[in-house]
């Protein structure tokens, strides 16, 4: 499932791909081998190169994108931890809370909200 922005980005990307049989190819192909998908290791290397090119310090990779997705969904769109747990295929919401770095202090802070 993709939203409108992702659909447009993929549509534009596919327009740029010079191929005659897109239905039988991977969207993100490896440069090595015939019609193989990009590997996580290759994606990690690309992300690290992108970060270095803009002088962004830190250890970023494919997993960072997944965690950032969860953070944005929770913080900006108010998506509940239970829904994110299902999206991440976590066995329970507490795993997702640890994964997203939700602290006990953050949980305790909701007691200070006015009702």
PEGI-V151900 format. One record per backbone hydrogen bond with DSSP energy under -0.5 kcal/mol. NH is the residue of the N-H (numbers start at 1). CO is the residue of the C=O. Records with the same first field share a line. If there is no record, write none. Layout:
NH: CO, CO
This chain:
7: 3
8: 4
9: 5
10: 6
11: 7
12: 8
13: 9
14: 10
15: 11
16: 12, 13
17: 13, 14
19: 17
24: 21
25: 22
29: 27
30: 36
35: 33
38: 28
43: 39
44: 40
45: 41
46: 42
47: 43
48: 44
49: 45
50: 46
51: 47
52: 48
53: 49
54: 50, 51
55: 52
56: 51
57: 55
60: 58
64: 61
65: 61
66: 62
67: 63
68: 64
69: 65
70: 66
71: 67
72: 68
73: 69
74: 70
75: 71
76: 72
77: 72, 73
78: 74
79: 73
84: 80
85: 81
86: 82
87: 83
88: 84
89: 86
90: 85
95: 92
96: 92
97: 93
98: 94
99: 95
100: 96
101: 97, 98
102: 97
103: 101
107: 103
108: 104
109: 105
110: 106, 107
111: 108
112: 109
113: 110
